[in-house]
C-alpha cells in the first residue's frame, strides 16, 4: 500500500511511485497546505518552466481546512487559461492530439472541490498510461501511517529530486532538459513509452 496526496496533474516522481505500487491510497484528511502540487503543476512552455495554478478559495473559517474541503475559486476562467497554455506548449508534440479530447473534458467540467479535480486528473493519466486506476481514500489522518508514505511528494519546494532517463522535450534545444515536470509533459512527448521512463526514476533526498 502506498499513500499519496491527490495533486493536480502530478509530477513525474509521484507517478513513478504510483506505477510501482500495488495499492493506492489518497490522503484526504490532512490539513490543506498552500504552495504545493495540490493546486499547481509545471509544464514546459515556450519560455521555460511554466506554473499552472488552480485558484483556491481562502475562507475565513475557524481552525485548519482539510484537503477534502478545499474549494476551487471559479470566478475567472482558469480552466480556459490552463487548456490554452497546454495546447500552446504541446500541440506540436507527438501525442498531444491523441489525448486532447479526453483532456478537454476535465477543462469543460465545473468543479467545486479541488480533490475531485485532482482525482479526475489521476483517472485521466492512469487511463492514458493504461495502469491500474483503483484507489482508496483515507477516513482518518495518521501521522505515521502503515502504508508507504509518499505524501511529501506534494510539497513543491521539498528537497527531493530525481534521476530519470532523459527524453526529448518540446523546447529542450532552448533551455535543456527539465526533470520532474507534470506527468503531462512525459505523456505528450512519449505516449506509451512513458512507462519505460517512469521505471527509470530514482529519488534523491537532499
N, C-alpha and C positions, 0 to 999 in steps of 0.2 A: 504494500500500500504506500502511496506517495501523496503528500499533502501540498497543495498549491493555493495561492491566491488567484482567483479569476481576474485576469488582466486583459487589457484592450489590444487585440492582435499581438499577443505576447512576443517577447524577444526570442531569438533562436535558442538561447540557453534553456529557456523553460520548455520549449517543445522537444528539445533533445532529451530532457529528463522525462517528459510525458511519454515519448516514444519508447523509452527504456523501461517504463513502469507497467506492471500488470493491472493495477487498480488505481484509479484517480479519485481523490477526494478534494473538493473545493472548500476552502475556509471561508465561511460567510459570517462567523460570529465574532471576529476580531474587530478592534476599533479601526475605523477608516483613517487612513493616513494620506496627507496631501503629498504632491510631487512624487508620485510613484507611477508604476506602469498600470495601476488600476484604471487611470483615465488618460493615458497617453501611450503613443508608440512612436518609434523613429523609423523613418524611411530614407531612401537615397534620392534626394531631389537634385535639381539642376545646379544648385549652389552648395551641395554637400549634404550633410546630415540635417534632416528636417523633422521637427516635432509636430505631431498631430495630437491636439489636446481636446478631450471631451469636456465641455463645461459642466461643473457640478454645482448644485445649489448649496449654499452655506447658510443654513437656517440657524437662528438664534435659539437653540434648544439647550435644555439643561443636561449636563453630562456629555459623554462622548457618543458619537454616532457610529453604529456598526456598519461594516461593509455592506451587508444586505439591505441597509436602509438608505444608502447614498442615492440621492435623486439627481437626475440629469436636468440641466438648465436648457430648455428648448425655446428660449425667447429669440434666438437668432439661428440662422441656417448652418449650423456647424456640420451637419451631415453632407450637405451640398459641397461645402468647402473641402471636407476630407476626401470625398469621392473625386472631385476635380483635381485635387493635389495628387491623388494616387494615379489617376488617368494621365495627368501631365507627366508624371515621373516614369510610368511604366507602360504606356501604350505601345511603345516600340520594343518592349521586352518579348521574349519568345512565347510566354504563356499567359500574359495578361488577358488576352481575348477569350481564352478557354474558361476563365473564372469570372469574367466581368458580369455576366448576367446574374449569377448567384450572389456575387458581392454586392451588386446594386440592390438586392432585396433587403440587405441589412441597412443600407443607407436610405431606403424608402420607408422603413418601418419606424413607427414612433415609439420610443422607449420612455418609460417613467423611471425605472430603476437601473442604475449603472450595472449591477450584477447581471441583469437579464441581457443587456447588450453584450457584456463580456462573455457570457456563456454562449450566446449565438455566434460570436466570433470564433470561439473554440469549436463549436459544431461545424462551422463553415470550413475551418482549417483541417480538422480531423477527417472530414468527408473528402476534401480535396486531396489529402495525403493518403486516404484510404487506410486509416488506422482506427483502432478501437475508439468509439465515441462515448461509451458508458462512463458515468461518473456518479459519485455520491456528494452530498453536501453535509457539512458539519452541523450538529444540533447544539453543541456547546463548545466553548473555547478551552483548549488545553495548552498551557504554556509549554509543556514538554510532551508532545504527542507520541503515541506508539508508532505511528506511521513515519516513513522517511520524510523529513521536514524540509521542503523547498520554498517555504513562504518568503524567505529573504530575497528570492529572485524577483519579487515585485518591487524591490527598492532600487530605483533608477541610479542612485548615487552610491550604492554599496560597493565596497572594494572587492568585487568578484568579477573576474574577466574570464575569457575563454580562449582556448586554442581551437582552431577549426580549419579544415581543409578549405583553401580559398576557392572561390567560384567567380565567374565573370559577373560583375555588377554594371549597371547601366551607365554610370558616369565614372567608372574607376580609372579611365585614362586621364581624367582631370584631377581627381582627389585621392586616388589609390583605393585599396580595399578597406572597407569599414566592417568590422566584425560585429556580430550580435545586434543587428538591426531587427526590426519586426520580422516575424516569420513570413510576412507577405513578400519581402524582398527576395528571400530564398525561393519561395513558391513561384513567383512570377519569372524568375530567372532560370530555375532548374526543373520545374514541373515535378514529375515522379522521381527524378534523381535527387530531389531534396532529402529523401530518406537516407541516402548514402552519405550526404553531407552531415545530417544530424548524427549519424553513427560516429562521425569523426570528432565530435565536440568533446573537449575536456575542460573542466572548470579549474580555475586558479584562484585561490583565496589570498588576497593581498593583505 
